[in-house]
Amino acid sequence: FVFGGCHISDVFNDLWTLDLSQPKPKWRELRVSGTPPAPRVGHAAVALGDRIVFSGGRGSPTVGASGTYATADQGLATMQGLTFFEGGFAMLDVSRRRWMPIQHPIRGAVADPKKDAGGDVVMADAGGIAAPPTTLDAVWEHRTGHVMVPAKDGLLVIGGLAYNGEFQNDVQHIKVF
């Protein structure tokens, strides 16, 4: 699966799959239900069971995007003119072929986990906030060029470039259900 990316001045939020089961592999655009994440480049993705989690990246603000702007004096954070750092974690349910709502997780246990329209628990949610987290328990997610890997009970977000132009040297454990 490949999601998003850019070419010269365009940023995308399309979804493609590569079929390797044939003698001649073939790309095809995958159409799924739900609202896709905003167009972006420099995001991270990781497969957790039959779901793929996407986080961060840079783009241009579009309807439904949540995140924060880099400012002009922040060098690397403004490269390619893509100054909007995406927030939240998007999740693609591969088996149901649908996008789930963008989540803004918090660290630690959640007393009232959020559920999607199908009744599935999707991810710890901090009340759907779209602004950068301000509490110590919030996940700092507005970054690009970071890495995500599966971990016990969730995933790890490692490093990257923050919207303020500073390279991150942190590891965050994000709990997912």
CYANA upper distance limits for C-alpha pairs under 8 A (distance plus 0.5 A):
  1 PHE  CA     15 LEU  CA      7.46
  1 PHE  CA     16 TRP  CA      6.04
  1 PHE  CA     17 THR  CA      4.92
  1 PHE  CA     18 LEU  CA      7.14
  2 VAL  CA     15 LEU  CA      6.24
  2 VAL  CA     16 TRP  CA      5.60
  2 VAL  CA     17 THR  CA      6.78
  3 PHE  CA     12 PHE  CA      8.46
  3 PHE  CA     13 ASN  CA      6.65
  3 PHE  CA     14 ASP  CA      6.24
  3 PHE  CA     15 LEU  CA      5.05
  3 PHE  CA     16 TRP  CA      6.95
  4 GLY  CA     11 VAL  CA      7.50
  4 GLY  CA     12 PHE  CA      5.03
  4 GLY  CA     13 ASN  CA      4.63
  4 GLY  CA     14 ASP  CA      5.88
  4 GLY  CA     15 LEU  CA      7.17
  4 GLY  CA     39 PRO  CA      6.49
  4 GLY  CA     40 ARG  CA      6.17
  4 GLY  CA     41 VAL  CA      6.80
  5 GLY  CA     11 VAL  CA      6.39
  5 GLY  CA     12 PHE  CA      5.98
  5 GLY  CA     13 ASN  CA      7.72
  5 GLY  CA     39 PRO  CA      8.06
  5 GLY  CA     40 ARG  CA      6.34
  5 GLY  CA     41 VAL  CA      4.92
  5 GLY  CA     42 GLY  CA      7.84
  6 CYS  CA     10 ASP  CA      6.02
  6 CYS  CA     11 VAL  CA      4.81
  6 CYS  CA     12 PHE  CA      6.42
  6 CYS  CA     40 ARG  CA      7.88
  6 CYS  CA     41 VAL  CA      6.59
  7 HIS  CA     11 VAL  CA      7.15
 11 VAL  CA     39 PRO  CA      6.06
 11 VAL  CA     40 ARG  CA      6.34
 11 VAL  CA     41 VAL  CA      7.41
 11 VAL  CA     59 GLY  CA      7.04
 11 VAL  CA     60 SER  CA      8.28
 12 PHE  CA     39 PRO  CA      5.07
 12 PHE  CA     40 ARG  CA      6.65
 12 PHE  CA     41 VAL  CA      8.34
 13 ASN  CA     36 PRO  CA      7.49
 13 ASN  CA     37 PRO  CA      7.20
 13 ASN  CA     38 ALA  CA      6.64
 13 ASN  CA     39 PRO  CA      4.64
 13 ASN  CA     40 ARG  CA      6.99
 14 ASP  CA     29 GLU  CA      7.99
 14 ASP  CA     39 PRO  CA      8.38
 15 LEU  CA     29 GLU  CA      6.42
 15 LEU  CA     30 LEU  CA      6.03
 15 LEU  CA     31 ARG  CA      7.86
 16 TRP  CA     27 TRP  CA      7.22
 16 TRP  CA     28 ARG  CA      6.16
 16 TRP  CA     29 GLU  CA      4.85
 16 TRP  CA     30 LEU  CA      5.76
 17 THR  CA     27 TRP  CA      6.27
 17 THR  CA     28 ARG  CA      6.14
 17 THR  CA     29 GLU  CA      6.90
 17 THR  CA     30 LEU  CA      6.93
 18 LEU  CA     25 PRO  CA      7.15
 18 LEU  CA     26 LYS  CA      6.17
 18 LEU  CA     27 TRP  CA      5.02
 18 LEU  CA     28 ARG  CA      7.07
 19 ASP  CA     25 PRO  CA      5.97
 19 ASP  CA     26 LYS  CA      5.92
 19 ASP  CA     27 TRP  CA      6.94
 19 ASP  CA     28 ARG  CA      8.42
 20 LEU  CA     24 LYS  CA      8.12
 20 LEU  CA     25 PRO  CA      5.39
 20 LEU  CA     26 LYS  CA      7.70
 21 SER  CA     25 PRO  CA      7.52
 22 GLN  CA     26 LYS  CA      8.26
 31 ARG  CA     97 ARG  CA      8.32
 32 VAL  CA     97 ARG  CA      5.47
 32 VAL  CA     98 ARG  CA      5.46
 32 VAL  CA     99 TRP  CA      7.50
 33 SER  CA     97 ARG  CA      6.96
 33 SER  CA     98 ARG  CA      4.96
 33 SER  CA     99 TRP  CA      6.72
 34 GLY  CA     98 ARG  CA      5.89
 34 GLY  CA     99 TRP  CA      5.22
 34 GLY  CA    100 MET  CA      7.09
 35 THR  CA     99 TRP  CA      6.43
 35 THR  CA    100 MET  CA      8.00
 35 THR  CA    101 PRO  CA      7.96
 36 PRO  CA     99 TRP  CA      6.42
 37 PRO  CA     64 GLY  CA      8.46
 37 PRO  CA     65 ALA  CA      7.80
 37 PRO  CA     90 ALA  CA      6.83
 37 PRO  CA    102 ILE  CA      7.90
 38 ALA  CA     59 GLY  CA      8.36
 38 ALA  CA     61 PRO  CA      8.21
 38 ALA  CA     62 THR  CA      6.97
 38 ALA  CA     63 VAL  CA      8.30
 38 ALA  CA     64 GLY  CA      7.43
 38 ALA  CA     65 ALA  CA      5.93
 38 ALA  CA     86 GLU  CA      8.39
 39 PRO  CA     59 GLY  CA      6.60
 39 PRO  CA     60 SER  CA      7.97
 39 PRO  CA     62 THR  CA      8.38
 40 ARG  CA     57 GLY  CA      6.11
 40 ARG  CA     58 ARG  CA      5.69
 40 ARG  CA     59 GLY  CA      5.10
 40 ARG  CA     60 SER  CA      8.20
 40 ARG  CA     86 GLU  CA      8.09
 41 VAL  CA     57 GLY  CA      5.76
 41 VAL  CA     58 ARG  CA      5.90
 41 VAL  CA     59 GLY  CA      6.93
 41 VAL  CA    144 THR  CA      8.47
 42 GLY  CA     56 GLY  CA      7.90
 42 GLY  CA     57 GLY  CA      4.97
 42 GLY  CA     58 ARG  CA      6.73
 42 GLY  CA    144 THR  CA      5.59
 42 GLY  CA    145 GLY  CA      5.60
 42 GLY  CA    146 HIS  CA      8.35
 43 HIS  CA     54 PHE  CA      7.33
 43 HIS  CA     55 SER  CA      6.20
 43 HIS  CA     56 GLY  CA      5.35
 43 HIS  CA     57 GLY  CA      4.32
 43 HIS  CA     58 ARG  CA      7.75
 43 HIS  CA    143 ARG  CA      8.45
 43 HIS  CA    144 THR  CA      6.13
 43 HIS  CA    145 GLY  CA      6.82
 43 HIS  CA    146 HIS  CA      7.67
 44 ALA  CA     54 PHE  CA      6.11
 44 ALA  CA     55 SER  CA      5.93
 44 ALA  CA     56 GLY  CA      7.11
 44 ALA  CA     57 GLY  CA      7.79
 44 ALA  CA    144 THR  CA      8.26
 44 ALA  CA    145 GLY  CA      7.70
 44 ALA  CA    146 HIS  CA      6.78
 44 ALA  CA    147 VAL  CA      6.34
 44 ALA  CA    148 MET  CA      6.64
 45 ALA  CA     52 ILE  CA      7.12
 45 ALA  CA     53 VAL  CA      5.94
 45 ALA  CA     54 PHE  CA      4.87
 45 ALA  CA     55 SER  CA      7.02
 45 ALA  CA    147 VAL  CA      8.40
 45 ALA  CA    148 MET  CA      6.94
 46 VAL  CA     52 ILE  CA      6.08
 46 VAL  CA     53 VAL  CA      5.92
 46 VAL  CA     54 PHE  CA      7.30
 46 VAL  CA    148 MET  CA      6.65
 46 VAL  CA    149 VAL  CA      6.69
 46 VAL  CA    150 PRO  CA      7.50
 47 ALA  CA     51 ARG  CA      6.29
 47 ALA  CA     52 ILE  CA      4.81
 47 ALA  CA     53 VAL  CA      6.84
 47 ALA  CA    150 PRO  CA      8.18
 48 LEU  CA     52 ILE  CA      6.47
 48 LEU  CA     53 VAL  CA      7.78
 48 LEU  CA    150 PRO  CA      7.39
 50 ASP  CA     93 ASP  CA      6.72
 50 ASP  CA     94 VAL  CA      6.00
 50 ASP  CA     95 SER  CA      6.57
 51 ARG  CA     91 MET  CA      6.98
 51 ARG  CA     92 LEU  CA      5.93
 51 ARG  CA     93 ASP  CA      5.07
 51 ARG  CA     94 VAL  CA      6.05
 51 ARG  CA     95 SER  CA      8.27
 52 ILE  CA     91 MET  CA      6.09
 52 ILE  CA     92 LEU  CA      5.64
 52 ILE  CA     93 ASP  CA      7.25
 52 ILE  CA     94 VAL  CA      7.75
 53 VAL  CA     89 PHE  CA      7.06
 53 VAL  CA     90 ALA  CA      6.23
 53 VAL  CA     91 MET  CA      5.01
 53 VAL  CA     92 LEU  CA      7.03
 54 PHE  CA     89 PHE  CA      6.17
 54 PHE  CA     90 ALA  CA      5.57
 54 PHE  CA     91 MET  CA      6.71
 55 SER  CA     86 GLU  CA      8.20
 55 SER  CA     87 GLY  CA      7.66
 55 SER  CA     88 GLY  CA      6.84
 55 SER  CA     89 PHE  CA      5.26
 55 SER  CA     90 ALA  CA      6.89
 55 SER  CA    141 GLU  CA      7.76
 56 GLY  CA     85 PHE  CA      7.21
 56 GLY  CA     86 GLU  CA      5.48
 56 GLY  CA     87 GLY  CA      6.19
 56 GLY  CA     88 GLY  CA      7.51
 56 GLY  CA     89 PHE  CA      7.90
 56 GLY  CA    141 GLU  CA      6.68
 56 GLY  CA    142 HIS  CA      6.06
 56 GLY  CA    143 ARG  CA      5.70
 56 GLY  CA    144 THR  CA      6.11
 57 GLY  CA     85 PHE  CA      6.39
 57 GLY  CA     86 GLU  CA      6.05
 57 GLY  CA    142 HIS  CA      7.98
 57 GLY  CA    143 ARG  CA      6.50
 57 GLY  CA    144 THR  CA      4.84
 57 GLY  CA    145 GLY  CA      7.57
 58 ARG  CA     82 LEU  CA      6.23
 58 ARG  CA     83 THR  CA      7.02
 58 ARG  CA     84 PHE  CA      5.95
 58 ARG  CA     85 PHE  CA      5.03
 58 ARG  CA     86 GLU  CA      6.29
 58 ARG  CA    143 ARG  CA      8.24
 58 ARG  CA    144 THR  CA      6.86
 59 GLY  CA     82 LEU  CA      5.32
 59 GLY  CA     83 THR  CA      6.97
 59 GLY  CA     84 PHE  CA      5.71
 59 GLY  CA     85 PHE  CA      7.03
 59 GLY  CA     86 GLU  CA      7.61
 60 SER  CA     82 LEU  CA      6.25
 60 SER  CA     83 THR  CA      7.12
 60 SER  CA     84 PHE  CA      5.86
 61 PRO  CA     65 ALA  CA      6.42
 61 PRO  CA     66 SER  CA      8.40
 61 PRO  CA     84 PHE  CA      6.51
 65 ALA  CA     86 GLU  CA      7.51
 65 ALA  CA     87 GLY  CA      8.37
 66 SER  CA     86 GLU  CA      6.48
 66 SER  CA     87 GLY  CA      5.85
 66 SER  CA     88 GLY  CA      7.62
 66 SER  CA    130 ALA  CA      5.66
 66 SER  CA    131 ALA  CA      7.71
 67 GLY  CA     84 PHE  CA      7.32
 67 GLY  CA     85 PHE  CA      6.02
 67 GLY  CA     86 GLU  CA      4.96
 67 GLY  CA     87 GLY  CA      4.71
 67 GLY  CA     88 GLY  CA      8.03
 67 GLY  CA    130 ALA  CA      6.78
 67 GLY  CA    131 ALA  CA      6.77
 67 GLY  CA    132 PRO  CA      7.35
 67 GLY  CA    142 HIS  CA      6.97
 68 THR  CA     84 PHE  CA      6.28
 68 THR  CA     85 PHE  CA      5.87
 68 THR  CA     86 GLU  CA      7.28
 68 THR  CA     87 GLY  CA      7.87
 68 THR  CA    131 ALA  CA      7.55
 68 THR  CA    132 PRO  CA      7.44
 68 THR  CA    142 HIS  CA      7.60
 68 THR  CA    163 TYR  CA      7.74
 69 TYR  CA     83 THR  CA      6.12
 69 TYR  CA     84 PHE  CA      5.05
 69 TYR  CA     85 PHE  CA      6.48
 69 TYR  CA    163 TYR  CA      7.20
 70 ALA  CA     74 GLN  CA      7.29
 70 ALA  CA     77 ALA  CA      6.54
 70 ALA  CA     78 THR  CA      6.81
 70 ALA  CA     83 THR  CA      5.68
 70 ALA  CA     84 PHE  CA      6.83
 70 ALA  CA     85 PHE  CA      7.58
 70 ALA  CA    163 TYR  CA      5.39
 70 ALA  CA    164 ASN  CA      6.36
 70 ALA  CA    165 GLY  CA      8.04
 71 THR  CA     77 ALA  CA      8.31
 71 THR  CA     78 THR  CA      7.58
 71 THR  CA     83 THR  CA      7.84
 71 THR  CA    164 ASN  CA      7.82
 72 ALA  CA     78 THR  CA      6.90
 74 GLN  CA     78 THR  CA      6.94
 74 GLN  CA    164 ASN  CA      6.62
 74 GLN  CA    165 GLY  CA      5.46
 75 GLY  CA     79 MET  CA      7.38
 75 GLY  CA    165 GLY  CA      6.90
 76 LEU  CA    165 GLY  CA      6.40
 77 ALA  CA     83 THR  CA      7.21
 77 ALA  CA    161 LEU  CA      7.67
 77 ALA  CA    162 ALA  CA      7.65
 77 ALA  CA    163 TYR  CA      6.17
 77 ALA  CA    164 ASN  CA      7.15
 77 ALA  CA    165 GLY  CA      5.24
 78 THR  CA     82 LEU  CA      6.51
 78 THR  CA     83 THR  CA      5.50
 79 MET  CA     83 THR  CA      8.00
 83 THR  CA    163 TYR  CA      8.46
 84 PHE  CA    163 TYR  CA      8.44
 85 PHE  CA    142 HIS  CA      5.96
 85 PHE  CA    143 ARG  CA      6.77
 85 PHE  CA    144 THR  CA      7.84
 85 PHE  CA    163 TYR  CA      6.52
 86 GLU  CA    142 HIS  CA      6.21
 86 GLU  CA    143 ARG  CA      7.85
 87 GLY  CA    104 HIS  CA      8.13
 87 GLY  CA    130 ALA  CA      7.68
 87 GLY  CA    132 PRO  CA      8.19
 87 GLY  CA    141 GLU  CA      6.29
 87 GLY  CA    142 HIS  CA      5.56
 87 GLY  CA    143 ARG  CA      8.49
 88 GLY  CA    102 ILE  CA      6.38
 88 GLY  CA    103 GLN  CA      5.83
 88 GLY  CA    104 HIS  CA      5.23
 88 GLY  CA    105 PRO  CA      8.02
 88 GLY  CA    130 ALA  CA      8.22
 88 GLY  CA    141 GLU  CA      7.06
 88 GLY  CA    142 HIS  CA      8.30
 89 PHE  CA    102 ILE  CA      6.03
 89 PHE  CA    103 GLN  CA      5.62
 89 PHE  CA    104 HIS  CA      6.78
 89 PHE  CA    105 PRO  CA      8.21
 90 ALA  CA     99 TRP  CA      8.05
 90 ALA  CA    100 MET  CA      7.35
 90 ALA  CA    101 PRO  CA      7.25
 90 ALA  CA    102 ILE  CA      5.24
 90 ALA  CA    103 GLN  CA      6.99
 91 MET  CA     99 TRP  CA      6.55
 91 MET  CA    100 MET  CA      5.94
 91 MET  CA    101 PRO  CA      7.81
 91 MET  CA    102 ILE  CA      7.60
 92 LEU  CA     97 ARG  CA      7.73
 92 LEU  CA     98 ARG  CA      6.45
 92 LEU  CA     99 TRP  CA      5.11
 92 LEU  CA    100 MET  CA      6.58
 93 ASP  CA     97 ARG  CA      6.15
 93 ASP  CA     98 ARG  CA      5.91
 93 ASP  CA     99 TRP  CA      6.69
 93 ASP  CA    100 MET  CA      7.48
 94 VAL  CA     98 ARG  CA      7.36
100 MET  CA    116 ASP  CA      7.57
100 MET  CA    122 VAL  CA      8.44
101 PRO  CA    116 ASP  CA      7.92
103 GLN  CA    123 MET  CA      7.18
103 GLN  CA    124 ALA  CA      7.92
103 GLN  CA    125 ASP  CA      6.26
103 GLN  CA    126 ALA  CA      8.40
103 GLN  CA    128 GLY  CA      7.13
104 HIS  CA    124 ALA  CA      7.90
104 HIS  CA    125 ASP  CA      5.69
104 HIS  CA    126 ALA  CA      6.07
104 HIS  CA    127 GLY  CA      8.03
104 HIS  CA    128 GLY  CA      6.49
104 HIS  CA    129 ILE  CA      7.17
104 HIS  CA    130 ALA  CA      8.19
104 HIS  CA    139 VAL  CA      8.27
105 PRO  CA    123 MET  CA      7.22
105 PRO  CA    124 ALA  CA      5.36
105 PRO  CA    125 ASP  CA      5.04
105 PRO  CA    126 ALA  CA      6.08
105 PRO  CA    138 ALA  CA      7.62
105 PRO  CA    139 VAL  CA      6.90
105 PRO  CA    174 ILE  CA      7.69
105 PRO  CA    175 LYS  CA      8.21
106 ILE  CA    124 ALA  CA      6.81
106 ILE  CA    125 ASP  CA      6.94
106 ILE  CA    126 ALA  CA      6.39
106 ILE  CA    137 ASP  CA      6.42
106 ILE  CA    138 ALA  CA      5.17
106 ILE  CA    139 VAL  CA      5.95
106 ILE  CA    174 ILE  CA      7.81
106 ILE  CA    175 LYS  CA      8.31
107 ARG  CA    137 ASP  CA      5.84
107 ARG  CA    138 ALA  CA      6.58
107 ARG  CA    139 VAL  CA      6.94
107 ARG  CA    173 HIS  CA      7.73
107 ARG  CA    174 ILE  CA      6.63
107 ARG  CA    175 LYS  CA      7.14
108 GLY  CA    137 ASP  CA      8.10
108 GLY  CA    175 LYS  CA      7.28
109 ALA  CA    175 LYS  CA      8.34
110 VAL  CA    124 ALA  CA      6.78
113 PRO  CA    121 VAL  CA      7.02
113 PRO  CA    122 VAL  CA      8.33
113 PRO  CA    123 MET  CA      7.42
113 PRO  CA    124 ALA  CA      6.07
113 PRO  CA    125 ASP  CA      7.40
114 LYS  CA    121 VAL  CA      6.27
114 LYS  CA    122 VAL  CA      6.85
114 LYS  CA    123 MET  CA      7.07
114 LYS  CA    124 ALA  CA      7.01
114 LYS  CA    125 ASP  CA      6.89
115 LYS  CA    119 GLY  CA      5.78
115 LYS  CA    120 ASP  CA      5.62
115 LYS  CA    121 VAL  CA      4.77
115 LYS  CA    122 VAL  CA      6.15
115 LYS  CA    123 MET  CA      8.42
116 ASP  CA    120 ASP  CA      5.98
116 ASP  CA    121 VAL  CA      7.00
116 ASP  CA    122 VAL  CA      6.90
121 VAL  CA    177 PHE  CA      6.89
122 VAL  CA    176 VAL  CA      7.67
122 VAL  CA    177 PHE  CA      6.71
123 MET  CA    175 LYS  CA      7.89
123 MET  CA    176 VAL  CA      5.32
123 MET  CA    177 PHE  CA      6.18
124 ALA  CA    175 LYS  CA      7.38
124 ALA  CA    176 VAL  CA      6.75
124 ALA  CA    177 PHE  CA      8.07
126 ALA  CA    138 ALA  CA      8.29
129 ILE  CA    133 PRO  CA      8.36
132 PRO  CA    140 TRP  CA      7.74
132 PRO  CA    142 HIS  CA      7.92
133 PRO  CA    138 ALA  CA      5.89
133 PRO  CA    139 VAL  CA      7.19
133 PRO  CA    140 TRP  CA      6.94
134 THR  CA    138 ALA  CA      7.29
139 VAL  CA    172 GLN  CA      7.93
139 VAL  CA    174 ILE  CA      8.15
142 HIS  CA    162 ALA  CA      6.67
142 HIS  CA    163 TYR  CA      6.87
143 ARG  CA    160 GLY  CA      6.46
143 ARG  CA    161 LEU  CA      5.80
143 ARG  CA    162 ALA  CA      4.94
143 ARG  CA    163 TYR  CA      6.60
144 THR  CA    160 GLY  CA      5.97
144 THR  CA    161 LEU  CA      5.75
144 THR  CA    162 ALA  CA      7.16
145 GLY  CA    159 GLY  CA      8.30
145 GLY  CA    160 GLY  CA      5.22
145 GLY  CA    161 LEU  CA      6.65
146 HIS  CA    157 VAL  CA      7.48
146 HIS  CA    158 ILE  CA      6.27
146 HIS  CA    159 GLY  CA      5.63
146 HIS  CA    160 GLY  CA      4.33
146 HIS  CA    161 LEU  CA      7.55
147 VAL  CA    156 LEU  CA      8.47
147 VAL  CA    157 VAL  CA      6.29
147 VAL  CA    158 ILE  CA      5.62
147 VAL  CA    159 GLY  CA      7.23
147 VAL  CA    160 GLY  CA      7.72
148 MET  CA    155 LEU  CA      7.09
148 MET  CA    156 LEU  CA      5.90
148 MET  CA    157 VAL  CA      5.11
148 MET  CA    158 ILE  CA      6.74
149 VAL  CA    155 LEU  CA      6.03
149 VAL  CA    156 LEU  CA      5.82
149 VAL  CA    157 VAL  CA      7.42
150 PRO  CA    154 GLY  CA      6.68
150 PRO  CA    155 LEU  CA      4.81
150 PRO  CA    156 LEU  CA      6.82
151 ALA  CA    155 LEU  CA      4.99
151 ALA  CA    156 LEU  CA      6.58
151 ALA  CA    173 HIS  CA      8.18
153 ASP  CA    175 LYS  CA      6.18
153 ASP  CA    176 VAL  CA      6.62
153 ASP  CA    177 PHE  CA      7.46
154 GLY  CA    173 HIS  CA      7.62
154 GLY  CA    174 ILE  CA      6.08
154 GLY  CA    175 LYS  CA      5.01
154 GLY  CA    176 VAL  CA      5.15
154 GLY  CA    177 PHE  CA      7.69
155 LEU  CA    173 HIS  CA      6.37
155 LEU  CA    174 ILE  CA      5.82
155 LEU  CA    175 LYS  CA      7.23
155 LEU  CA    176 VAL  CA      8.02
156 LEU  CA    171 VAL  CA      6.93
156 LEU  CA    172 GLN  CA      5.96
156 LEU  CA    173 HIS  CA      5.16
156 LEU  CA    174 ILE  CA      6.57
157 VAL  CA    171 VAL  CA      6.16
157 VAL  CA    172 GLN  CA      5.64
157 VAL  CA    173 HIS  CA      7.13
157 VAL  CA    174 ILE  CA      7.89
158 ILE  CA    168 GLN  CA      8.45
158 ILE  CA    169 ASN  CA      7.85
158 ILE  CA    170 ASP  CA      6.36
158 ILE  CA    171 VAL  CA      5.10
158 ILE  CA    172 GLN  CA      7.08
159 GLY  CA    167 PHE  CA      7.55
159 GLY  CA    168 GLN  CA      5.07
159 GLY  CA    169 ASN  CA      5.43
159 GLY  CA    170 ASP  CA      5.86
159 GLY  CA    171 VAL  CA      7.10
160 GLY  CA    167 PHE  CA      6.34
160 GLY  CA    168 GLN  CA      5.77
160 GLY  CA    169 ASN  CA      8.06
161 LEU  CA    165 GLY  CA      6.81
161 LEU  CA    166 GLU  CA      6.34
161 LEU  CA    167 PHE  CA      4.97
161 LEU  CA    168 GLN  CA      6.30
162 ALA  CA    166 GLU  CA      5.96
162 ALA  CA    167 PHE  CA      6.67
162 ALA  CA    168 GLN  CA      7.06
